[in-house]
Amino acid sequence: MAEMSAPRIQVPPSCDLTLGMVCVDKETPGRSVWSMTADERFTNPSGVIQGGFLTAFADSAMGAAAVTHARGRKVFVANAELKISFLAAVRPGTPLLCVAEVISGGSRVAFVEATVTNDEDRMVARISSTYLLRDRK
């Protein structure tokens, strides 16, 4: 059996670049803040941002929070489960902010919660997720 090579790490990941997500703060371990402008390319037939794109936005922010929770360890994180509640429609062109925080965790798992707010400080989504942490070499 052939030995698998280590995965190539793209920073920032292509998915973040595609969606226009930017990490604006990850100085506090277990917390990250991201921004994104809702892009018209990601609207559904009713003209609002499709929920999967908001979910990807939150997943990137929560994954970053889980990585910083590891406090200096080099880790990969994998999302084991995710729940999102969509609280308000998001129109194209709307600036969004996602704040993600580890609410509990240890060396192998991190429980993370996040909120996505619009430029009027209205919460448009609330998310919770569990991330598994694995050491990388």
Summary of the structure (lengths in Angstrom):
residues: 137
radius of gyration: 15.4
end to end distance: 20.9
largest distance: 55.5
contacts: 402
relative contact order: 0.22
helix: 20%
strand: 43%
